[in-house]
Amino acid sequence: MMTTGIAKTASPQIHSGRSTTAVMRDVLIALLPLAAAGCVLYGWRALLVLVVSTGSAVLTEYIYEKLLHQTVTGADLSAAVTGLLLGLSVTPLLPWWLAMLGSVFAVLLVKLLFGGIGRNFMNPALAARAFLLISFPRQMIQFMNPQAGAESLDLISGATPLPAAKWSGTVPSLLDSFLGNKAGSIGEVCILAIILGFAYLIVRRVIHWEVPLIYLAVFALFAWFWGSDGWFTGNVLYQLLNGGVIFAAVFMVTDYTSTPMRRSGQWIFAAGAGFLTILIRRFGAYPEGVTFAILLMNLLTPLLDRALVPASFGRKKHAK
Amino acid sequence: MAKHITSATWSKRLSKAVRRPVGGVHPDDQKAAQAVATETLPLPAQVKLAVTSVTPAGCRLLVRPGDLVAVGQPVASPVDLMSVPVHASVSGRVLSVDEATNLNGQRCPVVVIASDGRQTQWEQLQVPAVTDFASFRQAVRASGVVGLGGAGFPAFFKLGSAPGQSIDLLVANGSECEPYSASDARDMLENGAEIIAGIRAVLDYAQIGQAIIGIEGNKPDAIRHLSELAAADERIRVRVLPRRYPQGGEKQLVYAVSGRRIAGGALPSAAGALVMNVSSLAAIAVYLKTGQPLTQRRITVTGPAFDRPRNLMVPVGTPVSQILTYVGGLHGAAASLIQGGPMMGRLVEDYEAGTLKQTNLLLGLTAAQTQKQAEQACIRCGLCAEVCPMSLQPSEMNQLVLLGRYQEAADRYYMKDCIECGCCSYICPAYRLLTQSFVYGKQQLKLAQRQATQGGQAQ
């Protein structure tokens, strides 16, 4: 790179002090309530998945950078965020070696091979989740009911509320859905914990509040349109509170690297992802649409970034 | 743009509300020096007057080594259309007039004068006879006043060539948005009457209908004082500006007080506005009243590397080392001295260089404050674009500059509109040298342009 002429001693002389590490640390802190809720609900199995996914993500990056004699970037905590996000978005019954495989896929194939932090064109955690979903569907859709006490096979159910609603019709109450007293992915079930994380990210100014809300609003609108008893009969609250919509709204739709850089692009991204999510849920082969909806929109990010360049201050429109 | 917008429509658009700033950052104010009264620096043994000019060799030297000069005597006078004269700031003997590097790092002739300690006034100093716009403009030029807020642009040139045509608003810039800086705040408190007199002179002779003094909210004393003084003239109003850097940039300031947007590369006059620093206005008023040109100014000396904040009245051209000796030097290992604020200031490399007319702040920062982290990869957080007061796209521009695609950065992303305020580099969590790369990219564009025109001439 031609960096020789850029003066390092030139102004500004001071810095805000907020680094990438600080941002990633904030995301990790925001994820803590989700991880805690998951472990309380599903016990040691959830903890094992989270530890393995996070640990192997960090380790993968470390080994890769050591082998290639690159700067070790583990301190920026982004690999830990990726691993934890993946762990939170899968079932607590996922075998540990699949959690590991998913993290290696996310960090090695999606992130590092494309140039490392800031260069991945897809959300690594979501891409890995899609990879696991396609390659290991049996292990990925085995869920368990929450249980604080002893374990038995009775506790393990094959279906989360979403497929249950789609095919059989028995669903948990709204309160249970909100608190996470249901079968589901580790970090996605407790809406209360997600809202706590959301509030923290807003207070710390890591994300813009309107991006998750646009995603959820568009999702809710079409969830209402496409009800099971015809037009405008959809159970919006139920659709919102179950599955990974709210989790994705806060932690996936707001990802820096794989979503547009400018606010206008982020709004379009959020709206598009919300629409695709409910489209897949309602008419697709999968009961949940979050993963593929956001990955599809990730592919549009370069286009949105390129297309929506505002004119500079005081200028009417862009010249070229 | 200015063609179909008359003064009348502009005036209608002026509302009481101050516009919310576009972008900007909020570094810690550190305005302790605002509360410190100005003291006078003991007369330096010699001064080094940098003869800078807007155009190359735009000034002619009037003295030679060995000449005796008095305070206020011009040592260089302009031969181009834009530059202003330089006046001796001490009385004594001229030692040398050789070319040297000035405090801004530019090569220019430097007049070194050994002070005789008497500060004899030049006998030809006289109150200028000002009757109309032309004589006013000439007087402002003869005063040697430049933008004292740090830019150093000749004040007279901003007045334009004819009165009352397109400009209907004078904005007196008292925002002083750079952290630590306080010399304008002190001027508003200590020389308020001169500032008002300067504003009235500009309004009268340039036939401008109204003036707004823009002051950031962190200077309540100055706001109160100038509001009282301005009450006597209904053409002059004081506006309290939000505390946000770079509120004092001329485009940002004009937008805040009037809602008029000045595009990158355009001058405030394109939006019917004239922006002048409050200290410059006071210096003009002093010249009109006494005939005393700009030979001294207030410099704030502050920052954690000094024992306490000070405001010093200093003859123009005083060597920096002289000031450092007086205040007891920089404290702490590897502390660095910045000329100007921490956001746009320059590292002082040569402590023997003389201060310039526009030097308003000598800032001592500790090694911990100025330590630059290694650049990391961009995480596309978009903060740089959010804080850019010019609505630019620093991340994308930076990539293009690193690839050597300067023209594309200018065409697609308006890199030339960058005002180099430093907000993007300040906020970037990956510590990327954003502003710095645009400074470099713009230099490369200028270089390419110069080569292209020279090539064209050769053919």
Boltz contact constraints between the chains, C-beta under 6 A:
constraints:
  - contact:
      token1: [A, 1]
      token2: [B, 402]
      max_distance: 6.0
  - contact:
      token1: [A, 2]
      token2: [B, 404]
      max_distance: 6.0
  - contact:
      token1: [A, 5]
      token2: [B, 440]
      max_distance: 6.0
  - contact:
      token1: [A, 6]
      token2: [B, 433]
      max_distance: 6.0
  - contact:
      token1: [A, 6]
      token2: [B, 436]
      max_distance: 6.0
  - contact:
      token1: [A, 6]
      token2: [B, 437]
      max_distance: 6.0
  - contact:
      token1: [A, 6]
      token2: [B, 440]
      max_distance: 6.0
  - contact:
      token1: [A, 7]
      token2: [B, 436]
      max_distance: 6.0
  - contact:
      token1: [A, 8]
      token2: [B, 372]
      max_distance: 6.0
  - contact:
      token1: [A, 9]
      token2: [B, 347]
      max_distance: 6.0
  - contact:
      token1: [A, 10]
      token2: [B, 436]
      max_distance: 6.0
  - contact:
      token1: [A, 11]
      token2: [B, 344]
      max_distance: 6.0
  - contact:
      token1: [A, 11]
      token2: [B, 345]
      max_distance: 6.0
  - contact:
      token1: [A, 11]
      token2: [B, 422]
      max_distance: 6.0
  - contact:
      token1: [A, 12]
      token2: [B, 343]
      max_distance: 6.0
  - contact:
      token1: [A, 12]
      token2: [B, 422]
      max_distance: 6.0
  - contact:
      token1: [A, 12]
      token2: [B, 425]
      max_distance: 6.0
  - contact:
      token1: [A, 12]
      token2: [B, 426]
      max_distance: 6.0
  - contact:
      token1: [A, 13]
      token2: [B, 338]
      max_distance: 6.0
  - contact:
      token1: [A, 13]
      token2: [B, 342]
      max_distance: 6.0
  - contact:
      token1: [A, 13]
      token2: [B, 370]
      max_distance: 6.0
  - contact:
      token1: [A, 14]
      token2: [B, 342]
      max_distance: 6.0
  - contact:
      token1: [A, 15]
      token2: [B, 426]
      max_distance: 6.0
  - contact:
      token1: [A, 16]
      token2: [B, 426]
      max_distance: 6.0
  - contact:
      token1: [A, 16]
      token2: [B, 427]
      max_distance: 6.0
  - contact:
      token1: [A, 18]
      token2: [B, 429]
      max_distance: 6.0
  - contact:
      token1: [A, 19]
      token2: [B, 429]
      max_distance: 6.0
  - contact:
      token1: [A, 20]
      token2: [B, 376]
      max_distance: 6.0
  - contact:
      token1: [A, 20]
      token2: [B, 379]
      max_distance: 6.0
  - contact:
      token1: [A, 20]
      token2: [B, 429]
      max_distance: 6.0
  - contact:
      token1: [A, 20]
      token2: [B, 430]
      max_distance: 6.0
  - contact:
      token1: [A, 23]
      token2: [B, 429]
      max_distance: 6.0
  - contact:
      token1: [A, 117]
      token2: [B, 377]
      max_distance: 6.0
  - contact:
      token1: [A, 118]
      token2: [B, 377]
      max_distance: 6.0
  - contact:
      token1: [A, 118]
      token2: [B, 378]
      max_distance: 6.0
  - contact:
      token1: [A, 118]
      token2: [B, 379]
      max_distance: 6.0
  - contact:
      token1: [A, 118]
      token2: [B, 380]
      max_distance: 6.0
  - contact:
      token1: [A, 256]
      token2: [B, 379]
      max_distance: 6.0
  - contact:
      token1: [A, 256]
      token2: [B, 380]
      max_distance: 6.0
  - contact:
      token1: [A, 256]
      token2: [B, 381]
      max_distance: 6.0
  - contact:
      token1: [A, 257]
      token2: [B, 380]
      max_distance: 6.0
  - contact:
      token1: [A, 261]
      token2: [B, 380]
      max_distance: 6.0
  - contact:
      token1: [A, 261]
      token2: [B, 382]
      max_distance: 6.0
  - contact:
      token1: [A, 310]
      token2: [B, 391]
      max_distance: 6.0
  - contact:
      token1: [A, 312]
      token2: [B, 264]
      max_distance: 6.0
  - contact:
      token1: [A, 312]
      token2: [B, 390]
      max_distance: 6.0
  - contact:
      token1: [A, 312]
      token2: [B, 391]
      max_distance: 6.0
  - contact:
      token1: [A, 312]
      token2: [B, 392]
      max_distance: 6.0
  - contact:
      token1: [A, 312]
      token2: [B, 414]
      max_distance: 6.0
  - contact:
      token1: [A, 312]
      token2: [B, 417]
      max_distance: 6.0
  - contact:
      token1: [A, 313]
      token2: [B, 22]
      max_distance: 6.0
  - contact:
      token1: [A, 313]
      token2: [B, 390]
      max_distance: 6.0
  - contact:
      token1: [A, 313]
      token2: [B, 391]
      max_distance: 6.0
  - contact:
      token1: [A, 314]
      token2: [B, 261]
      max_distance: 6.0
  - contact:
      token1: [A, 314]
      token2: [B, 262]
      max_distance: 6.0
  - contact:
      token1: [A, 314]
      token2: [B, 263]
      max_distance: 6.0
  - contact:
      token1: [A, 315]
      token2: [B, 263]
      max_distance: 6.0
  - contact:
      token1: [A, 320]
      token2: [B, 411]
      max_distance: 6.0
  - contact:
      token1: [A, 320]
      token2: [B, 412]
      max_distance: 6.0
